[in-house]
Amino acid sequence: MNSFYSDTHPKMEALQIKLLRETPPWRKMEMLAELNKAARELALAGLRQRYPEADETTLLRYLGNILLGSDIAGRVYAELEDRA
């Protein structure tokens, strides 16, 4: 088996893979949701540093551009503005 991690002992890597394989699907989905949440929080933290004067609405718009791409985010926000 090829190693996934260059800094992990092969026995520990094998144990980690075994445990992940034994993890029920619902828990894997929960872990994925936690990773997505952490990634969004990190992205927002970076946006706050980059644009310290921006309000929360603007920061969320910037995050939407990152996550969806500016074309799709622009269409989504245009629809939201039309509804207001």
Backbone hydrogen bonds in HBPLUS format (Angstrom, degrees):
<---DONOR---> <-ACCEPTOR-->    atom                        ^
c    i                          cat <-CA-CA->   ^        H-A-AA   ^      H-
h    n   atom  resd res      DA  || num        DHA   H-A  angle D-A-AA Bond
n    s   type  num  typ     dist DA aas  dist angle  dist       angle   num
A0012-MET N   A0009-HIS O   2.98 MM   3  5.35 118.8  2.36 109.2 124.2     1
A0013-GLU N   A0009-HIS O   2.93 MM   4  6.21 158.1  1.98 158.7 165.9     2
A0014-ALA N   A0010-PRO O   2.92 MM   4  6.07 157.3  1.97 144.6 150.5     3
A0015-LEU N   A0011-LYS O   3.01 MM   4  6.24 152.0  2.09 140.7 148.3     4
A0016-GLN N   A0012-MET O   2.89 MM   4  6.13 159.5  1.93 148.2 153.7     5
A0017-ILE N   A0013-GLU O   2.94 MM   4  6.20 161.9  1.98 152.9 157.3     6
A0018-LYS N   A0014-ALA O   2.92 MM   4  6.10 157.5  1.97 145.0 151.7     7
A0019-LEU N   A0015-LEU O   2.89 MM   4  6.14 163.5  1.92 154.6 158.4     8
A0020-LEU N   A0016-GLN O   2.95 MM   4  6.19 156.0  2.01 148.0 154.8     9
A0021-ARG N   A0017-ILE O   2.93 MM   4  6.15 154.1  2.00 148.5 155.6    10
A0022-GLU N   A0018-LYS O   3.05 MM   4  6.32 140.1  2.22 142.7 153.5    11
A0023-THR N   A0019-LEU O   3.08 MM   4  6.20 117.4  2.49 136.8 151.8    12
A0023-THR N   A0020-LEU O   3.22 MM   3  5.07 147.1  2.33  95.1 104.8    13
A0027-ARG N   A0024-PRO O   2.98 MM   3  5.46 125.1  2.29 110.6 124.1    14
A0028-LYS N   A0024-PRO O   3.11 MM   4  6.50 154.0  2.18 152.1 160.3    15
A0029-MET N   A0025-PRO O   2.96 MM   4  6.24 157.3  2.01 154.2 159.8    16
A0030-GLU N   A0026-TRP O   3.01 MM   4  6.24 149.1  2.11 138.6 147.4    17
A0031-MET N   A0027-ARG O   2.85 MM   4  6.11 157.6  1.90 150.2 155.7    18
A0032-LEU N   A0028-LYS O   2.93 MM   4  6.16 154.7  2.00 145.3 152.3    19
A0033-ALA N   A0029-MET O   2.92 MM   4  6.17 155.2  1.98 146.5 153.0    20
A0034-GLU N   A0030-GLU O   2.99 MM   4  6.28 152.8  2.06 146.3 153.7    21
A0035-LEU N   A0031-MET O   2.96 MM   4  6.26 153.6  2.03 147.4 154.6    22
A0036-ASN N   A0032-LEU O   2.90 MM   4  6.17 158.8  1.94 151.1 156.8    23
A0037-LYS N   A0033-ALA O   2.92 MM   4  6.13 156.8  1.98 146.4 152.8    24
A0038-ALA N   A0034-GLU O   2.95 MM   4  6.17 159.8  1.99 146.7 152.2    25
A0039-ALA N   A0035-LEU O   2.91 MM   4  6.14 156.5  1.97 148.3 154.8    26
A0040-ARG N   A0036-ASN O   2.98 MM   4  6.23 157.1  2.03 148.9 154.6    27
A0041-GLU N   A0037-LYS O   2.93 MM   4  6.17 159.4  1.97 150.8 156.8    28
A0042-LEU N   A0038-ALA O   2.90 MM   4  6.12 157.3  1.95 149.3 155.4    29
A0043-ALA N   A0039-ALA O   2.91 MM   4  6.10 156.4  1.96 145.3 152.2    30
A0044-LEU N   A0040-ARG O   2.85 MM   4  6.09 159.7  1.89 150.3 155.7    31
A0045-ALA N   A0041-GLU O   2.90 MM   4  6.11 153.8  1.97 144.2 151.8    32
A0046-GLY N   A0042-LEU O   2.95 MM   4  6.20 155.8  2.01 147.2 153.5    33
A0047-LEU N   A0043-ALA O   2.92 MM   4  6.22 152.3  2.00 146.5 154.5    34
A0048-ARG N   A0044-LEU O   2.82 MM   4  6.08 151.8  1.90 149.1 156.8    35
A0049-GLN N   A0045-ALA O   3.07 MM   4  6.37 149.8  2.16 143.9 151.4    36
A0050-ARG N   A0046-GLY O   2.93 MM   4  6.15 154.4  2.00 145.1 152.9    37
A0051-TYR N   A0047-LEU O   2.75 MM   4  5.82 153.9  1.82 150.3 156.8    38
A0054-ALA N   A0051-TYR O   3.10 MM   3  5.49 160.0  2.14 115.3 121.6    39
A0059-LEU N   A0055-ASP O   2.98 MM   4  6.29 160.7  2.01 154.7 160.8    40
A0060-LEU N   A0056-GLU O   2.90 MM   4  6.12 156.3  1.95 149.6 155.6    41
A0061-ARG N   A0057-THR O   3.01 MM   4  6.27 144.7  2.14 140.8 150.7    42
A0061-ARG N   A0058-THR O   3.11 MM   3  4.97 118.7  2.50  91.3 106.8    43
A0062-TYR N   A0058-THR O   2.93 MM   4  6.28 156.0  1.99 151.8 157.9    44
A0063-LEU N   A0059-LEU O   2.87 MM   4  6.17 152.9  1.95 145.7 153.9    45
A0064-GLY N   A0060-LEU O   2.85 MM   4  6.08 151.3  1.93 141.3 149.2    46
A0065-ASN N   A0061-ARG O   2.99 MM   4  6.35 148.3  2.09 145.0 153.3    47
A0066-ILE N   A0062-TYR O   3.05 MM   4  6.41 149.4  2.15 144.7 152.8    48
A0066-ILE N   A0063-LEU O   3.06 MM   3  5.02 115.6  2.49  93.5 109.1    49
A0067-LEU N   A0063-LEU O   2.85 MM   4  6.13 166.7  1.87 159.5 162.4    50
A0068-LEU N   A0064-GLY O   2.81 MM   4  5.64 163.2  1.83 149.1 154.5    51
A0069-GLY N   A0065-ASN O   2.87 MM   4  4.71 135.3  2.08 119.0 129.8    52
A0073-ALA N   A0069-GLY O   2.97 MM   4  6.01 166.4  1.99 160.5 164.2    53
A0074-GLY N   A0070-SER O   2.87 MM   4  5.75 150.8  1.96 135.4 143.6    54
A0075-ARG N   A0071-ASP O   3.14 MM   4  6.46 152.3  2.22 144.4 151.2    55
A0076-VAL N   A0072-ILE O   2.91 MM   4  6.20 160.6  1.95 156.0 161.6    56
A0077-TYR N   A0073-ALA O   2.87 MM   4  6.04 173.7  1.88 157.3 158.9    57
A0078-ALA N   A0074-GLY O   2.93 MM   4  5.96 147.1  2.03 138.4 148.0    58
A0079-GLU N   A0075-ARG O   3.04 MM   4  6.27 155.9  2.10 145.5 150.8    59
A0080-LEU N   A0076-VAL O   3.02 MM   4  6.36 155.2  2.08 148.5 155.9    60
A0081-GLU N   A0077-TYR O   2.91 MM   4  6.11 155.3  1.97 147.0 153.3    61
A0082-ASP N   A0078-ALA O   2.94 MM   4  6.16 147.2  2.05 143.9 153.1    62
A0083-ARG N   A0079-GLU O   3.12 MM   4  6.37 142.5  2.27 142.9 151.9    63
A0084-ALA N   A0081-GLU O   3.28 MM   3  5.21 135.5  2.49  93.5 105.2    64
